Amino acid sequence: MNLVSIIGIDLAKNLFQLHGAHEDGTVAFRTQLPRGKLLSFLKKQPPCLVAMEACGGSHHWGREIQKLGHQVRLVPPSYVKPYVKRQKNDVADAEAIVEAVSRPTMRFVTVKTKEQQARGMLFRTRDILVRQRTQATNALRGLLAEFGLVASQGRASIRILESVLQDPEDPRLPDLARETADLLLKQIREFDARIGELDKKVQAAARTDETVQRLRTIPGVGPIIGLAFVAFAPDMEDFRCGRDFASWLGLTPRQYSSGGKARIGKLSKMGQRDLRRLLITGAMAVIQKHSRWGKEPDPWLKRLLERKPTIQAAIALANKMARTMWALLVKGEDYRCSPANQAAAA
C-alpha cells in the first residue's frame, strides 16, 4: 500500500493548503482546509513527515502536530522559493515545501518550545518599548530645539530639558509648548518604568537559566544577550564549528567568488538580526570600556584596533564572541581567560 510519506502545509490565517506526496514523489492529494479542521485531518493520516515554512505561527502548529505522532520539519522561506514552479500561489507553495524538505542537504529550523517563545516575547516587548522611548526622546529634543533649547544626545540630556520645563518663569517657552512637552516627558517616564519592570524579569530569567549563566562569563555578554540567545538561537549541535554559527548570524562577509577568484564583500547580514545586533553592541561596550577607563585591552583586540576602525574591530570581536559561545555550549564549559588576556587585565 502506497502511503503518504510527506505532507507540505502552506500556512495562512484561516485557510491552509496541503500537498501530500508518496515516497516516490508522486502526488497523493491536494486539499485546502480551514484552520479548525487541520489537526483532525492530520490525526487521520499515518505517521509521516509534515513540512511547513518557518514563520510566526509555525512553531505552534509544529508542537501540536508533533503530539499527533508526526515528524515536523520547518524550512526557511528563502530555501523554499527556488522550488516554486512558474506562478506563485498556495498550491504551488505547498508543493514547493514538499520538494524542498525532500532534499538531503536542506537545512531546517528547530521547533521552539513555549518557554523559548515566551522569552523571545519578553525580549521583543522590551525592544519595542526602548525604541518607542528613543522616539519620544528624539521628538522632545527636536521640538524644543525650535525654541532654542538644544540638548545633546543621550538620557542625561532629558534631565536638563526637564529642569527647564519645570521652571514656569523661563521666558523661552510659551505655556502651550510647555504643556505639550510635558506630555512627552510623562510618556518617557512611563516607558522608563515599564522597561525597568521588564529588566527585572530579564534578570530573574537569566539567574534561573544555566545556559545564560555560562554565557555571561564571556566578556561583553550580559543577561539580555544571554536571554536572546536562549530564545532565538538554534541547537549548537546543528553547526559543525563556531564559524558556521557566526556565519548563520551574518557576522561573516558575503562572497562573490567565481572561476577560482575569491571576492569578499560586506557583511552578509543573514540569520538572526537581533542576536547579531546585540553581539555587536556588546563588543562595542567592551571596546569603550577599555577606551574610557584607560585599561589595556587584550593583545588580540589591541592589535586589531591599531589596524582597523572601531566598528570593524567590534564586528570582528562579535564574530569571536559568537564562536566562543558555540564552543562553551558544545563542550559544556565556562569561559576561561587566556594567559595573555590575564596579563593584560592585571
N, C-alpha and C positions, 0 to 999 in steps of 0.2 A: 504494500500500500504506500503510495507516494504522499507522504505527509508534508505539511507546511514546515519549512526549515527557517525562513526569515520573514519577519513582518516589519515593514517600514511604515512609520507613522509620521505624517506631516501635521504637526501640532498647530492648533489655532485656538481662538477663544471659545467658539461654540461647535463648529463642525470640523471633524478630524478625517483626513483622507488616509486610508490604509492600503498598503500594497503587500500582498502575500506572495512568496516565491517558494518553489520546491528546492530540493537540494541541488538539482541540476540547473537551477536558474530560471526555469520556466515559470510563467505566471500562474499562481494558484487562485487568486481573487483580487479584485479591485473594488473597494466599497467605501462609502462615506457614512460616518456615524456621528450622531450628536454627542455632546460631552457626557451626558448621563448614561449612555449605553456602551461606552468604550470598555470599561472594566468587565462588564457582563459578557461582552463579546470575546474578550481575550481569555476569560475564565473557561470558556468552552473549547479553546484551542489547546492542542497538545503542547507540552513544554518546548519552547523554541527560542530563537534569538529575536528580540524585539529591539529595533533601532530607531532612534529619534535624533533630530538636530539638537545640539546643546543650546538651550535658551532659558529664559526666566522660569517657565513652568515645567521644564523637562525633568528637573530633579524630583519634584513632587510626583510626577507620573512615573518616573523611574522607580521610586520607592514602592509605590502602590503596585506596579506591575511585577516587581520582584517578589512581592508577597504571594502572587499567584503561581510562582514556580518558574517563571520565565527568566532568561538571561537578558540583561539590559545593556545596551551599548549606546553611548551618546557621542555623536560625531560633530566636530566643529563645522559650522555652516560653510566656512570658506573651503573646507575639504569636500563638501557635497556638491558645490556649484559646478565643478568641471564635469560631473556626471549627468547634468541636466541636458536632455536632448532637445535641441531646437527651442520650441516655445516654452516659457515658464508658466506653469500652472500647478495646482495642488496634486493632480495625478502624476505629472512629470516629476515633481519634487519627491513624492513618496517613492517612486521607482528609483530615483537617483540615490535616495538614502539607502535602499537595499543594495544597489550597485556599489556604493562607497563602503558600506560596512563589510562587504564580502571580500574586499581587498586584503591580502595578508600583511601588507605593510602599513595599513591605516592606523592612525593614532586616535585615541578615544579620550573622552572626559570622564573622570570618575564621578559617580552619583554621590552627591553630598548628603550628609545626614541633616536632620532638623537642627541639631546643635550648631553645626557649621553654618547653616543658613541664618540662624539667629545671631551668631556672632558677626556674620557679614552684614546683617541688617543694622546691628549696633554701630559698626564702623561706618557704614554709608550714611546713616542718620546723623552721626556726629560730623561727617564730612560735609553734608548739606548745610548743617547749621553754621559751621565755620565759614563756608562760602557766603551764606546769607549775612553773617556778621561782617565779613570783609566788604560785601557790597554796601551795607548800611554805613559802615565807617567811611568808605570812599565817597559815598554820596554826601555825607555830612561835611567832610573836608572840602569837597568840591563846591558845595553850595555856600559855605562860609567864606571860601576864598574870594567869592564875588563881592564880599563886603570888606575885603582887605584882611581877613583873619586867616593867615596862611600857617598851616601846621605841617610838620614833616610826617613821613610815613611811619607806621608802627602804632602799637597800642598806647604807648606813652603820650602821644600827641593828643589823644582823646581827653586825657585829664586836663591838658592845657585849655582845650576848647570848652570843656565842661566848666572850668572856673570862670571863663568869660561869660558863658550863658547864665551862670548863677548870679552874675552881678547885674542887677537891674539898672544901675546908674551908668553902665557902659554905653556911650552915645553911638558906638559904631553899628549897633544892631537895632532896627526898629522892633516894636513889640510883636508884630506879626511874624517876622523872621525868627525872633527868639522862641515864640511858641511852636513854630513849625520845627525848628531844630531840636527842641526839647522832645518832640515825638520820636525823632530818630535816636536821640540819646536813650530814651526809655526802651526802645526796641533793642538797642545794643546791650543794655543791661540785662534784658530778658534772655538774649542769646548767651550772654556770659553765664547766667545762672543755669540754663539748660545744658550748655556744653560742660559746665562743672559737674553737673549730675551724671552725665554720660561718662566723663573722665573717671569718676568714682567707680562706675560699673566696669569700665575697661580695666582699671587697676585690680578690681576684685576678680574679674575673669582671668586676668594674667597671673594672679597669685595662685589660683587653683589649677592651672594647666602646666603640666610638667614640661611639655614641648616649648611653651613660651618662656618658662624659666631658663631652660637650656639655651634658647636663642638669645636671651638678654645678656648672656655672658660675652657676646660679641660686641666690641666697641661700635657704637652708632645704632645699635638695635635696642629700642625701648619697648614698652608694653603695647603701644599702638601698632608698631611694625610686627611684633610677635603675634598679636591678635589677628591682624590682617593676613599674616602668613597662614595661620591655622585655618582661617575662614576661606581663603581663596586658592591657596597652593594645592596642587595635587599630591599624590603619594610620591615621595622622593625615590622610591624604588622603581618608578616608571622611567627615570633618567639614568643613562649609563654612567654619567660623570657630572661633576659640578658645572662644566662648561655647557652641557646640554640644558641644565636648569637656567643658567644665565642667559642662554640663547632663547629659551622659552619666555623669559621675562622681557626680552627685547633689549638687552644690555650688550649685545654684540653687533658689529657693523653688518650692514646689508652687502651682499656680494653680487657683482655683475661680471662674473668670470666666464670666459669662453675661449676656446682654442688654446688652452693651456696658459692663458694670460690672466692673472688674478687682478680683479678690480674691486677694491674695498671702498664702500661708500659710507654714508652716515649711519646712525643707529637705526636698526630695523624697526624699533618701537612696536614689536609684535608682542603677543602674550598678554599677561595681566598688567594693565597700566597702573592700577592702584599700587600694587607692590613695587613696580618699577619706580614710580614717583616717590614713594616712601623711602626706598633704599637710597635714592639719590639725595633726598632731603637729609637722611641720617648720615650719609657720607659728608655732605656739606657741613653738618653740625660737628663732625669730627675734625674737619679742616679748620673751621672757625674757632673751635676750642683751642687749638694749638696757636693760631694766629693772635687771638685775643688775650690768652693767658700767658703767652710767652714761653710755652713749653715746646720742647723739640718733638716733632712727630717721629714716628718710627722711620728707620733709614729708607725703606722702600717708598713710603709716601713722600719723604723729603726729596729724594731724587726725582720723583715724578713731578712734584711741584716746581722744581727747578727747570724742568724741560717743557712742561705743558701748562696751559691756562688752568685756572682754578676749576672751572666747570668740567673740563676734560679729565682732570685729576679726580674729581668727585665721581664721575661716571666710571672711571677705572676702579676706584675704591668700592663703588656699589657692586660692580662685577665681582670683585674679590669677596665682598661680603656675601653675595649670593652663593658663590662656590663654597664658602665656609659653612653657610647654613646647610647646604646639601651634605657636606662631609660630616657635620655634627649629627644630623638626624640619621644618616645611613649607618654610621659607626656607633651611634648611641653614646657619644662622649660629650664633654663640656669643652668650651674654648680654652685653649692653652696659649698663653702669650709666648712668642719665641724669645730666645735669649737676647737677640739684638733689640727687640722691642722693649724687653725688661730693662736693658741697659739705658735705652733712650728715655724711658719713663723715669728712671732713677735720676 
